[in-house]
Amino acid sequence: MKRVIVGTAGHIDHGKTTLVKALTGIETDRLKEERQRGISIELGFAPFNLPDGQKAAIVDVPGHERFIRHMLAGAFGIDMVLFTIAADEGVMPQTREHMDIIELLGVNKGIVVITKKDMVDEEWLMLVEEEIREYIDQSILKGSPMIAVSALTREGIPELLDMIAEVAGSVVEKPVFGQARLPIDRVFSMAGFGTVVTGTLWSGQINVGDTLELMPVQKNVKVRTLQVHNEKLPSAYAGQRVAVNIQGIEVGDIKRGYLLASSGYLEPSYRVNTRLRLLKSSARSLKNWNRIRFHLGTDETLGRVVLLDRDELLPGEEAYAQIVMEKPIVAYKGDPFVIRYYSPVNTIGGGSIIDPNAPRQKRFREEVLNDLAVKEEGSLYDVVLHEIESAGQEPLTIQEIMRRTGSSEDDIKIEVQQLLDDDKVVDVTGKGGYYFSSLGIDRMAALMDSTMREYLSKFPLRAGYPKEDMRSRLFNNLNSKVFTALLKYFEENGQLSVKNNLIAPYGYHPQPGDRDKQMIAEINRTLEQNFFSPPGLDEIEALQGLPETDLNEIISYLLDKGEIIKLSENIYFAAAAIEKGKDLLEAYFEQEKELSLATARDLFNTSRKYALPLVEYYDKIRFTRRVGDMRIKA
């Protein structure tokens, strides 16, 4: 069954709360002060059944200009509006401001309800209806049905209920799949239960037992129980008024304006990029860096407007703008918002969120404006590609793309698959986890290649660039798993090779220079002349007159090539000596079963200094095996 939230709007004392009571039987003025003064200060809520059996809920908002911020908190998330205008007064100042707000929020379904019909005669009513129709025809509610009612006598109330059911039938339901978002409009404590918050569920669903994230404080809380329309249920769905009993936090730690959301889904931000429109009715223009009041959902904060392509926004104009907040807010791409002047406080404009986590933007930059145009106007295919390309060296997950684009998981998966088929996007893991743009992949490959070649030109004897050093220096945003998958992708495409934790251009081999070749030959000759008693590095350094750094480079090269073998910290044997030693041992074990260290020393005609590491090396490669103090053939 469809879930519908109906909102009221209109000037103070135009009968909104009385109308709600006539429709639902519920008194929404719950504060003593509200009942005494006869005006709504806080939001009121009332569930009711429509004639066709459909369930709905009414959000009753204050009409007084002092409480417009409460009206805004209730107007976000409504599906249709009962726009009330009293028959004895007609269109008044808050009538116009409420209509401006409804228009800014894009609420285009509603009913114009002329209240207090019993207080005027037929002739006056006809004049008021004509005035109201002229006004409505210039608004977002143009063409909406209009009805005159009396909440006191109930004249017109049954017909109004039928109208609500008819308009509700055309409402497009909010998405129940995907991530949950519940802007909080009330917080209280209930004996025996603890902390309870209420709000209109904007998207997704909430289930008893779910762990949600309280934003912007980013604290996890657990759903203990749920109520929808005063009924305890296991689940709540987008488009419903919900009361959530949560564990893990005290009432004093939650404020109206906070948000319950699926964990890890949203991020608080001090900056949002927007399409901003100034109302034609605004008495003032908006200049760059003007201070404003920013309203989104149930949240309100102060901020400043950065006009990105001009110095002043005139009434009726719209432009790209960044709004810099004085406290963090939580937004989602496509969210509507409203702005009001800082002082005097009145509604002047609003718009929609383009980038909910925007970096600091420079003004009058063509690339910034083009970026916003793509994000705002491009097809989902274009927008997804733009987001992945803009991420550069940072791979995006499906969840991150959803957050950046404001689209559903299913829609994102379709576009990502098409981008993969078009070779615009690459999944290096092959498991649908992390996506790079092909452009980003090419740039990373070029960066790796230039880095490796510069490094290897400086160290021509090295077999490659250290893998972990490459990741930590140039790609520290990638974890080891993703970086390894990226290298594998490049290797499979013949762009590089990875061996022994070293990265090198594909087909690369160290190329010693003439001087290096001469030193290598002399070192090999020195080691081979002293097969089983080779000189240490310090002796080779002295013999060859090589600087220590150069000697270390050559030794590393010879080790990589397998021309020499390291037995201990300062003992290196020629590979030929190791093979010669094997031959000697083979011949020995043909005659004897065991080998002592003293015998090995004599067999190799060397000292204990070299005999011990040599036989230990043979143990290590499992050519021999130690048994007690003796060695046997493995």
C-alpha positions in Angstrom: 0.0 0.0 0.0 1.3 3.5 -0.9 2.8 5.6 1.9 1.8 9.2 1.7 2.9 12.2 3.9 0.5 15.2 3.7 1.7 18.6 4.8 -0.2 21.7 5.8 0.9 25.2 4.8 -0.5 28.7 5.2 -0.7 31.9 7.2 -1.0 31.9 11.0 -4.6 31.4 12.3 -5.8 30.2 8.9 -7.2 27.1 10.5 -4.5 24.5 9.7 -4.6 22.7 13.1 -8.4 22.8 13.3 -8.6 21.4 9.8 -6.2 18.5 10.8 -8.4 17.7 13.7 -11.5 17.6 11.5 -9.7 15.3 9.1 -8.1 13.0 11.7 -9.8 13.5 15.0 -6.3 14.3 16.5 -5.3 17.6 18.2 -1.8 18.3 17.0 -1.2 21.3 19.3 0.5 19.3 22.1 2.2 22.1 24.0 0.4 24.0 26.7 1.6 27.3 25.2 0.2 26.3 21.9 -3.2 25.6 23.3 -3.3 28.8 25.4 -2.2 31.0 22.5 -4.1 29.2 19.8 -1.1 29.0 17.4 1.2 26.1 16.5 4.7 26.5 17.6 6.1 23.0 17.1 5.4 20.4 14.4 2.3 18.3 14.9 1.6 14.9 13.4 -1.5 12.9 12.9 -2.1 9.5 11.1 -5.4 8.9 9.4 -7.1 6.6 7.0 -8.4 7.8 3.6 -11.8 6.7 2.2 -10.2 4.1 0.0 -8.5 2.5 3.0 -5.1 4.0 2.3 -3.1 5.1 5.3 -1.6 8.6 5.4 -0.1 11.0 7.9 -0.4 14.8 8.2 2.4 17.1 9.2 0.9 20.2 10.7 3.3 23.1 10.5 3.3 26.5 12.3 2.2 29.5 10.3 3.6 32.3 12.4 6.6 34.1 10.9 8.6 33.5 14.0 8.3 29.7 13.5 9.0 29.4 9.8 12.1 27.3 10.7 9.7 24.8 12.2 7.5 24.9 9.2 10.6 24.2 7.0 11.5 21.2 9.2 8.0 19.7 8.5 7.8 20.7 4.8 10.9 18.7 3.8 9.8 15.2 3.0 6.1 15.8 2.3 4.5 14.3 -0.8 1.6 16.7 -1.1 0.3 19.8 0.6 -3.0 21.1 1.9 -2.5 24.8 1.2 -4.8 26.6 3.6 -6.1 30.1 3.1 -8.8 31.5 5.4 -12.0 32.7 3.6 -12.2 35.8 5.9 -8.7 37.0 5.1 -7.4 35.6 1.8 -3.8 35.7 0.8 -1.5 37.0 3.6 2.3 37.4 4.1 3.0 33.9 5.4 0.7 32.5 2.7 3.2 33.8 0.2 6.3 32.7 2.2 4.9 29.2 2.7 4.1 29.0 -1.1 7.7 30.1 -1.8 9.0 27.4 0.4 6.7 24.7 -1.2 7.9 25.8 -4.6 11.6 25.8 -3.6 11.1 22.2 -2.2 9.5 21.1 -5.5 6.2 20.0 -3.9 3.9 20.3 -6.9 1.0 18.1 -5.7 -1.6 19.5 -3.4 -5.1 20.9 -2.7 -5.9 24.5 -2.0 -8.2 24.5 1.0 -10.2 27.6 1.7 -11.0 27.3 5.5 -13.5 29.1 7.7 -16.2 29.0 5.1 -18.8 29.4 7.8 -17.4 32.9 8.6 -18.3 34.5 5.3 -21.3 34.8 3.0 -21.5 33.3 -0.5 -20.7 36.5 -2.3 -17.5 37.1 -0.3 -16.5 33.5 -0.7 -16.8 33.9 -4.5 -14.6 37.0 -4.5 -12.0 35.3 -2.3 -12.0 32.2 -4.5 -11.3 34.3 -7.5 -8.4 36.1 -5.8 -7.0 32.8 -4.6 -7.2 31.2 -8.0 -5.4 34.1 -9.6 -2.6 33.7 -7.0 -2.4 29.9 -7.2 -2.2 30.0 -11.1 1.1 31.9 -10.7 2.5 29.2 -8.4 3.8 25.7 -8.4 0.3 24.5 -7.5 -1.3 25.8 -10.7 -4.2 23.6 -11.7 -4.5 22.0 -8.3 -8.0 21.3 -7.0 -9.6 23.9 -4.7 -12.3 23.4 -2.1 -13.9 25.5 0.6 -14.6 23.8 3.9 -15.7 24.5 7.5 -13.9 22.5 10.1 -16.5 23.8 12.6 -19.6 22.5 10.7 -17.6 19.8 8.8 -19.0 21.1 5.5 -16.7 20.0 2.7 -14.6 17.7 5.0 -15.8 14.4 3.4 -15.2 15.8 -0.1 -11.8 17.0 1.0 -10.9 13.5 2.2 -11.9 12.1 -1.2 -9.7 14.8 -2.9 -6.8 13.8 -0.8 -7.2 10.2 -1.7 -7.3 11.1 -5.4 -4.2 13.3 -5.3 -2.4 10.8 -3.2 -3.0 8.2 -5.9 -0.7 10.2 -8.2 2.1 10.6 -5.7 5.4 8.8 -6.6 6.5 6.8 -3.7 9.9 7.3 -2.1 12.5 4.6 -2.8 12.3 1.8 -0.2 15.5 0.1 -1.4 19.0 1.4 -0.8 20.2 3.4 2.1 18.0 4.7 4.9 17.8 8.4 5.8 15.6 9.8 8.6 15.9 13.5 9.4 15.1 13.9 13.1 12.4 16.5 14.0 11.7 15.4 17.6 13.8 13.9 20.4 12.4 12.7 23.7 12.7 10.1 26.4 10.1 7.5 27.2 9.9 5.7 30.5 11.0 2.1 30.2 12.3 2.6 26.7 14.8 5.5 26.8 15.7 7.7 23.8 13.1 8.1 21.0 13.4 10.1 17.8 10.8 10.8 15.2 10.9 11.9 11.6 9.8 11.2 8.1 11.8 8.4 6.5 13.1 9.9 3.3 14.6 6.7 1.7 15.2 3.0 2.3 13.9 1.1 5.3 14.7 0.7 8.9 14.3 -2.6 10.8 14.3 -3.5 14.4 17.8 -4.6 15.3 19.5 -2.4 12.7 22.6 -0.5 13.5 22.4 3.1 12.1 24.7 6.0 12.2 23.7 9.2 13.9 24.9 12.1 11.8 26.7 14.5 11.8 28.3 13.2 15.0 29.0 9.8 13.3 28.0 7.7 16.3 26.5 4.2 15.8 23.2 3.5 17.5 20.9 0.4 17.5 17.2 0.3 16.7 15.4 -1.2 19.7 11.7 -0.7 18.6 9.8 1.1 15.8 6.4 2.7 15.6 4.6 3.8 12.5 1.3 5.6 12.9 1.3 4.7 16.6 1.6 1.0 15.7 4.6 -1.1 16.8 6.1 -2.7 13.7 9.3 -4.7 12.8 10.1 -2.4 9.8 9.5 1.1 8.6 9.6 2.2 4.9 10.4 5.4 3.0 7.4 7.8 3.0 6.3 6.9 6.6 6.3 8.9 9.8 8.5 6.9 12.1 9.2 6.8 15.8 12.5 5.1 16.5 13.5 3.9 20.0 17.4 3.7 19.9 20.0 2.4 22.2 23.5 3.6 22.7 22.9 7.3 23.2 21.3 9.7 25.6 18.6 12.2 24.7 20.9 15.1 25.6 23.3 14.0 22.9 20.8 14.3 20.1 19.4 17.5 18.5 16.6 18.2 16.1 18.4 18.5 12.7 20.5 15.3 13.3 20.0 12.4 10.9 19.7 8.6 11.2 21.3 6.9 8.2 22.7 3.6 7.1 26.2 3.3 8.5 29.1 4.5 6.4 26.7 6.0 3.8 27.0 9.7 4.4 29.7 12.1 5.5 29.4 15.5 7.3 30.7 18.4 5.3 31.2 22.2 5.8 30.8 22.9 2.1 28.2 22.0 -0.5 28.0 22.9 -4.2 24.6 23.9 -5.4 22.3 25.3 -8.0 20.9 28.3 -6.2 17.8 30.3 -7.1 16.8 33.7 -5.7 13.1 34.2 -5.5 11.5 36.8 -7.7 9.8 38.1 -4.6 13.1 38.7 -2.8 13.4 42.4 -1.7 17.2 42.2 -1.9 19.8 40.8 -4.1 22.4 38.2 -2.8 26.0 39.2 -2.9 29.1 37.1 -2.7 29.9 36.0 0.9 26.5 37.2 2.2 25.6 35.4 5.4 22.4 33.3 5.2 20.4 30.7 7.1 20.6 27.3 5.4 17.7 24.8 5.8 18.0 21.2 4.8 15.6 18.5 6.1 15.1 19.3 9.8 18.5 21.0 10.1 19.3 24.7 10.2 22.7 26.3 10.2 24.3 29.6 9.4 26.5 29.8 6.3 27.9 32.1 3.6 27.2 32.0 -0.1 30.1 31.9 -2.5 28.9 32.9 -6.0 31.0 31.0 -8.5 30.4 32.9 -11.7 29.3 36.4 -10.6 29.5 38.9 -7.7 25.7 39.4 -7.2 22.6 37.3 -7.7 19.5 39.3 -8.5 15.9 38.3 -7.7 14.6 35.7 -10.1 18.1 34.6 -11.1 19.9 31.3 -10.5 23.6 30.4 -10.5 26.1 27.8 -9.3 27.1 28.6 -5.7 29.1 27.0 -2.9 27.6 27.4 0.5 30.2 27.4 3.3 28.6 26.3 6.6 29.4 27.4 10.2 28.8 23.8 11.4 28.9 20.5 9.5 25.8 19.4 7.7 24.8 16.1 6.1 23.5 16.3 2.5 22.9 14.0 -0.4 23.0 14.9 -4.1 19.7 16.2 -5.4 18.5 17.3 -1.9 16.4 20.5 -2.0 17.3 23.2 0.4 16.0 26.7 1.4 17.9 29.8 2.4 16.8 32.7 4.4 18.4 36.1 5.0 20.5 36.2 8.2 18.8 39.4 9.2 16.0 40.4 8.8 15.0 36.7 8.7 12.9 35.9 5.6 12.9 33.3 2.9 14.8 34.4 -0.2 15.7 31.4 -2.2 16.8 27.8 -2.4 17.9 25.1 -4.8 19.3 21.6 -5.0 22.5 20.0 -3.8 25.0 19.1 -6.6 28.0 18.1 -4.6 27.3 17.2 -0.9 31.0 17.0 0.0 32.6 19.8 -2.0 36.2 20.9 -1.9 37.0 24.6 -1.5 36.2 26.1 -5.0 37.8 29.1 -6.7 35.5 31.6 -8.3 35.3 32.3 -12.0 37.0 29.1 -13.0 35.7 27.5 -16.3 36.7 24.0 -15.2 34.7 24.3 -11.9 31.6 25.5 -13.7 31.9 22.7 -16.3 32.3 20.1 -13.6 29.2 21.3 -11.9 27.3 21.4 -15.2 28.1 17.7 -15.9 27.1 16.7 -12.3 23.9 18.6 -12.6 22.7 18.0 -16.2 24.6 15.0 -17.6 23.0 11.6 -18.1 23.6 9.1 -15.3 26.2 7.4 -17.7 28.0 10.8 -18.0 27.8 11.6 -14.4 29.1 8.2 -13.2 32.0 8.4 -15.7 32.7 12.0 -14.6 32.8 11.0 -10.9 35.1 8.0 -11.6 37.4 10.1 -13.8 37.5 12.9 -11.2 38.5 10.5 -8.5 41.8 10.0 -10.4 44.0 7.5 -8.5 41.3 6.8 -6.0 39.1 3.8 -7.0 35.4 4.2 -6.3 33.0 1.5 -5.0 29.4 1.2 -6.0 28.4 2.6 -2.6 30.6 5.7 -3.1 29.3 6.3 -6.6 25.7 6.1 -5.2 26.6 8.7 -2.5 28.2 11.0 -5.0 25.5 10.8 -7.7 22.4 10.4 -5.5 21.2 7.4 -7.6 20.1 3.9 -6.7 22.4 0.8 -6.5 20.6 -0.9 -9.4 20.9 2.1 -11.7 24.5 2.6 -10.8 25.4 -1.0 -11.5 23.7 -0.8 -15.0 25.7 2.3 -15.9 29.0 0.9 -14.5 28.6 -2.3 -16.5 28.0 -0.2 -19.7 31.1 1.8 -18.9 33.1 -1.4 -18.5 31.7 -2.7 -21.8 32.7 0.6 -23.4 36.3 0.4 -22.0 35.7 3.7 -20.2 36.1 2.1 -16.7 38.3 -0.6 -15.4 37.7 -3.1 -12.5 41.2 -4.1 -11.6 40.1 -6.7 -9.1 37.8 -8.4 -11.5 35.3 -8.9 -8.6 33.2 -5.7 -9.0 34.8 -4.0 -6.0 36.9 -1.0 -7.1 36.5 1.0 -10.3 39.1 3.3 -12.0 38.5 5.3 -15.1 40.5 4.2 -18.2 41.9 7.7 -18.2 43.0 7.3 -14.6 44.5 3.9 -15.3 46.6 5.3 -18.2 47.8 8.2 -16.0 48.8 5.8 -13.3 50.6 3.6 -15.7 52.5 6.6 -17.2 53.4 7.8 -13.7 54.7 4.4 -12.7 56.7 4.1 -15.9 58.3 7.5 -15.7 59.1 6.9 -12.0 60.6 3.4 -12.7 62.7 4.7 -15.6 64.0 7.7 -13.7 64.9 5.4 -10.8 66.6 2.8 -13.0 68.6 5.4 -14.9 70.0 6.4 -11.6 70.5 2.8 -10.4 71.1 0.8 -13.7 72.2 -2.3 -11.9 68.9 -2.7 -10.0 66.3 -5.1 -11.2 63.4 -2.8 -10.5 61.6 -0.3 -8.2 60.6 -1.5 -4.7 56.9 -2.3 -4.8 55.9 -1.0 -1.4 57.9 2.2 -1.8 56.0 2.8 -5.0 52.7 2.4 -3.2 53.5 4.4 -0.2 55.1 7.3 -2.1 52.7 7.6 -5.1 49.6 5.6 -4.3 49.2 5.8 -0.6 45.4 6.1 -1.0 45.4 2.5 -2.2 45.5 -0.4 0.2 48.0 -3.3 -0.5 45.2 -5.5 -1.9 44.0 -3.0 -4.5 47.6 -1.9 -5.4 48.6 -5.5 -6.0 45.5 -6.0 -8.2 46.5 -2.9 -10.1 50.0 -4.2 -10.7 48.6 -7.5 -11.8 46.4 -5.7 -14.3 49.3 -3.8 -15.7 51.4 -6.9 -15.8 48.7 -8.9 -17.7 48.6 -6.0 -20.2 52.3 -6.1 -20.8 53.0 -2.7 -19.2 55.3 -3.8 -16.4 56.6 -6.9 -14.6 56.7 -7.7 -10.9 59.3 -10.0 -9.4 60.5 -10.4 -5.9 58.6 -7.3 -4.8 60.3 -5.2 -7.5 58.5 -3.4 -10.3 60.2 -2.9 -13.7 59.1 -1.9 -17.2 58.0 -4.9 -19.1 61.0 -6.8 -20.5 63.5 -4.7 -18.6 66.9 -6.1 -17.7 69.7 -4.3 -15.8 72.3 -2.9 -18.2 75.8 -2.5 -16.6 77.9 0.3 -18.1 81.5 -0.3 -19.3 83.0 0.6 -15.9 80.4 -1.6 -14.1 81.3 -4.5 -16.4 85.0 -4.1 -15.7 84.3 -4.1 -11.9 82.0 -7.1 -12.1 84.6 -9.1 -14.0 87.3 -8.2 -11.5 85.1 -9.1 -8.5 84.1 -12.4 -10.1 87.7 -13.2 -10.8 88.7 -12.3 -7.2 86.1 -14.6 -5.8 86.9 -17.5 -8.1 90.6 -17.2 -7.3 89.7 -17.9 -3.7 86.9 -20.5 -4.1 86.4 -21.5 -0.5 88.2 -18.6 1.2 86.8 -15.5 -0.6 87.7 -12.0 0.6 85.0 -10.0 2.5 83.4 -6.9 1.1 85.8 -4.7 3.0 88.7 -6.5 1.3 87.1 -6.3 -2.1 86.5 -2.6 -1.6 90.2 -2.1 -0.7 91.4 -4.3 -3.6 89.2 -2.6 -6.2 89.3 0.9 -4.8 85.5 1.1 -5.1 83.3 3.5 -3.1 81.1 1.5 -0.7 77.8 2.6 -2.4 79.1 1.5 -5.8 80.3 -1.8 -4.4 76.9 -2.5 -2.8 75.1 -1.8 -6.1 77.4 -4.3 -7.9 77.0 -6.9 -5.2 73.2 -6.6 -5.3 73.3 -7.0 -9.1 75.5 -10.1 -8.9 73.2 -11.6 -6.2 70.1 -10.9 -8.4 71.8 -12.5 -11.3 72.8 -15.5 -9.2 76.5 -15.1 -10.0 77.4 -14.9 -6.3 75.7 -16.4 -3.2 75.5 -14.6 0.2 76.3 -17.1 3.1 76.4 -14.6 6.0 76.7 -10.9 6.6 80.2 -10.5 5.1 80.8 -13.8 3.3 79.9 -14.1 -0.4 80.9 -17.2 -2.5 81.0 -17.4 -6.3 78.2 -19.5 -7.6 80.8 -21.7 -9.2 82.4 -22.3 -5.8 79.0 -23.5 -4.4 78.6 -25.9 -7.3 82.2 -27.1 -6.9 81.5 -27.7 -3.2 78.5 -29.8 -4.1 80.7 -31.9 -6.4 83.2 -32.5 -3.6 80.4 -33.5 -1.2 78.8 -35.8 -3.7 82.1 -37.6 -4.1 82.6 -37.7 -0.3 79.2 -39.2 0.5 79.8 -41.9 -2.0 82.4 -43.2 0.4 81.2 -41.9 3.8 77.8 -41.6 5.5 78.6 -38.7 7.8 80.5 -35.4 7.6 81.9 -33.5 10.5 82.6 -29.8 10.4 86.4 -30.5 10.8 86.2 -32.9 7.8 84.3 -30.3 5.7 87.0 -27.8 6.6 89.7 -30.1 5.3 87.6 -31.2 2.3 87.2 -27.5 1.2 90.8 -26.7 2.2 89.5 -23.7 4.1 89.1 -22.4 7.7 86.3 -22.9 10.1 85.2 -19.2 9.4 84.1 -20.3 5.9 83.4 -24.0 6.4 80.6 -23.4 8.9 78.5 -21.0 6.9 79.1 -23.1 3.8 77.7 -26.4 5.3 74.9 -24.4 6.9 74.0 -23.1 3.4 73.9 -26.6 2.1 71.6 -27.5 5.0 69.4 -24.6 4.1 69.0 -25.7 0.5 68.5 -29.3 1.7 71.5 -30.6 0.0 72.7 -31.9 3.4 70.9 -32.5 6.7 72.3 -31.9 10.1 72.0 -34.8 12.6 73.5 -33.8 16.0 77.0 -32.4 15.2 77.2 -34.3 11.9 75.8 -33.8 8.4 74.4 -36.5 6.1 73.3 -36.4 2.5 69.8 -35.2 2.3 
